[in-house]
Amino acid sequence: MNYYEALCYNCKKIFRVYEGSLTYKQFKERSNRIFCCEDCSHKIRMEAIKNFFR
């Protein structure tokens, strides 16, 4: 299975982007974009949902 290694902008750790995912497609098109790992993405989404209901 093909993958790219990207740097998470939030936690600054390197994570793998596997073939078939939306992030893989975006990384393949433009590798200079800002990406975040699954854990940080989940945390950001949960914070946004919490703030929406306030």
SEFILUM-417503 format. One line per field, with one value per residue (C-alpha): residue number from 1; residue in three letters; x, y, z. Coordinates in steps of 0.2 Angstrom, whole numbers. Layout:
REM residues N
i <- [NUM	...]
aa <- [ALA	...]
px <- [X	...]
py <- [Y	...]
pz <- [Z	...]
//
This chain:
REM residues 54
i <- [1	2	3	4	5	6	7	8	9	10	11	12	13	14	15	16	17	18	19	20	21	22	23	24	25	26	27	28	29	30	31	32	33	34	35	36	37	38	39	40	41	42	43	44	45	46	47	48	49	50	51	52	53	54]
aa <- [MET	ASN	TYR	TYR	GLU	ALA	LEU	CYS	TYR	ASN	CYS	LYS	LYS	ILE	PHE	ARG	VAL	TYR	GLU	GLY	SER	LEU	THR	TYR	LYS	GLN	PHE	LYS	GLU	ARG	SER	ASN	ARG	ILE	PHE	CYS	CYS	GLU	ASP	CYS	SER	HIS	LYS	ILE	ARG	MET	GLU	ALA	ILE	LYS	ASN	PHE	PHE	ARG]
px <- [0	7	8	16	23	16	19	5	3	-5	6	21	23	25	10	7	-7	-12	-18	-37	-40	-45	-30	-19	-27	-25	-7	-3	-11	-2	11	14	-4	-7	-12	-16	-16	-32	-30	-28	-42	-54	-49	-52	-69	-75	-70	-79	-95	-94	-92	-106	-119	-114]
py <- [0	17	31	48	55	72	84	88	107	105	92	93	74	65	54	43	47	31	28	29	43	61	67	57	64	82	78	71	87	99	94	111	112	111	94	87	70	60	63	82	82	74	85	101	94	91	108	116	106	111	129	128	123	137]
pz <- [0	-5	8	10	26	31	46	57	59	77	86	74	72	56	51	36	23	15	-3	-5	8	4	13	1	-14	-7	-3	-20	-29	-18	-5	2	10	29	35	52	59	64	82	80	67	80	94	83	77	95	101	86	90	109	104	92	105	117]
//
